[in-house]
Amino acid sequence: MWSPGSDNDSSSNKDNESSIISIRRLGKSFETGSRRKTVCYQVLKDVDLEIRRGEFFILLGPSGCGKSTLLNLIAGFEKQTEGELLVHGRPIGRPEKERAMVFQHADASLFPWLNVRENIEFGLRMRGMKKKERAEISARYIELAGLKGHERKFPRELSGGMKQRVQIARVLANEPDILLMDEPLGALDAFTRRVMQEELVRIWGETKKTILFVTHDIQEAVLLGVRIGIMSIGPDSRVFEIMENGLDYPRDLTSREFNLIQKKLQGIFQDDLYFHL
Ligand SMILES: Nc1ncnc2c1ncn2[C@@H]1O[C@H](COP(=O)(O)OP(=O)(O)OP(=O)(O)O)[C@@H](O)[C@H]1O
């Protein structure tokens, strides 16, 4: 058992506390409609958020509030319309390997003609890394993601949970600083999802990566997050509250403390005030 923020970072406490992502008064709007009549839809407005190095941060909010939009901005897939978004103190340009995205549907991101090992090595090969070094790195992440013995299988021969493991291993092989996870377990059955939640906590503990994880599942948020950023309903969505979750890992879904946090979050979403934020 270990506590959030205790032994999860081998670097100094100062480093542990420092921000890796700084978001100030961030806004994002989209122009929609036809060429004749365009409508501006303001998804995010005045988002302020600091993500600490090495933390497991959850973005929690209902469908359509703008969680993926915020993740896409951090990934560099989209550009903000207002405000500031800094990673390592620098404005974000294009997508880079230091900020890696894990998508909900692994099928869309894995190459069907490559086996597990080749999929994991893909980014390394593209960067011109030598075969021996690639093999060492992929072996490490195959082991870490629990894929040993499945290296030669193709995506079509894998279960949903295994495909998600391959996606995570491939992302980790590129040594990102930040993992951006957009409902990565949303497409899995309940049993596999539970297993993968535990695995993710283990992988996070072993790699010390900063994880920004999007979900609309309150139980998942309490199970995984060190801090939980709660988003208001769109349009003009923002992170209006951040809840600290100091429960030790691995977390017990049946414990009184777990249920108290879960109930507190449920209360926020059921309160009439939430709909008028
Ligand atoms: N490229 C786009 N053009 C126009 N509108 C967009 C675009 N991308 C997102 N939106 C709108 O922004 C809003 C937020 O979408 P987003 O996917 O970020 O929400 P979400 O909280 O991730 O939802 P879910 O949990 O259902 O995935 C939605 O109303 C969506 O229609």
The ligand as a Gaussian input file, in Angstrom:
#p B3LYP/6-31G(d) Opt

LIG

0 1
 N      -14.238000      20.224000     -34.045000
 C      -15.372000      20.630000     -33.454000
 N      -16.203000      21.467000     -34.079000
 C      -17.333000      21.902000     -33.481000
 N      -17.712000      21.548000     -32.233000
 C      -16.925000      20.716000     -31.565000
 C      -15.714000      20.204000     -32.130000
 N      -15.124000      19.387000     -31.229000
 C      -15.941000      19.382000     -30.142000
 N      -17.015000      20.172000     -30.360000
 C      -18.108000      20.432000     -29.416000
 O      -17.542000      20.745000     -28.167000
 C      -18.335000      20.209000     -27.118000
 C      -17.454000      19.394000     -26.205000
 O      -17.015000      18.226000     -26.872000
 P      -15.978000      17.216000     -26.182000
 O      -15.811000      16.056000     -27.084000
 O      -14.756000      17.958000     -25.799000
 O      -16.789000      16.799000     -24.859000
 P      -16.494000      15.622000     -23.822000
 O      -16.714000      16.203000     -22.468000
 O      -15.170000      15.006000     -24.092000
 O      -17.660000      14.600000     -24.182000
 P      -17.700000      12.980000     -24.093000
 O      -17.550000      12.637000     -22.625000
 O      -19.054000      12.654000     -24.640000
 O      -16.582000      12.475000     -24.943000
 C      -19.460000      19.427000     -27.789000
 O      -20.616000      20.200000     -27.796000
 C      -18.952000      19.200000     -29.180000
 O      -20.006000      19.119000     -30.108000

